Amino acid sequence: KGVSKMKSKQTTLSDPLITTRFPKNHRLRKKKFFQKDYDIKSQDFEGIIKEAEDLGIDSFIVGYSGGKDSGKVLHKLNEMGKLYGVLHLRTNTGVYTTEEFVINQCKEMNVKLFIREPTPLAFAYVAFCLQFGFPAANMHNSIMKILKYNTMKKFIQEPQFKNKHPAIVGGVRKWESLRRLGNYNSPVTQETDLWFVNPLFYESTEQVYEYFIKNGLKKAPSYSTLGFSGECMCGSFATKGEAQLL
């Protein structure tokens, strides 16, 4: 019901399932921050989703970057009939071919795609740079809060989720990299009213690739050129050489 009332700006690659605008006059409701990691017993995809539902989550939205991990999550959740839709964050600092890939994949799968931008749009990043300079690795969390985190919080507070309990579903795996080691302690995490579910949490890279290949899934073209999604190239580079690679 809420979706039908939303005004949507259609891009050249869009279809009626794609909405790119927040509802009119919609503002982020700020709440006192807290974080909670839930004790999840299951270690497999289906079990983690089931326990998330037992906690009350009823709307699973995949944060899709075009990579193998989020690609598996999107495909499997859709196959299970548990997918509410896909959320793509247009940071305005990313590689456009990645967004183009996400749009086309969602059209092929006939799933709802929500594209959301940080407000005030691209100027969120410009304003940050003017005040603090270009973000380095130690500023990554700050810039991500502006470009992604606040945008996700605003999205799950939209009227379409009134009386619902949505969660952002990602492809985070506990042991996938040293950078993320210790950042995630549970497959289900709540940060204020923003919930994250990561059903691949305990899977290995081999398990993900096996599913990916067997089901004929595809990755965004940036993975062949840059080696990552490139959905956000804000300048918070993790290793030497990334700026030169771009």
PyMOL commands that set and color helices and strands:
alter all, ss='L'
color gray80, all
select helices_A, chain A and resi 2-5+45-54+68-79+96-109+123-132+137-156+159-161+205-214+222-225+242-245
alter helices_A, ss='H'
color red, helices_A
select strands_A, chain A and resi 18-19+35-37+59-63+83-89+113-116+166-169+188-191+194-197
alter strands_A, ss='S'
color yellow, strands_A
deselect
rebuild
show_as cartoon
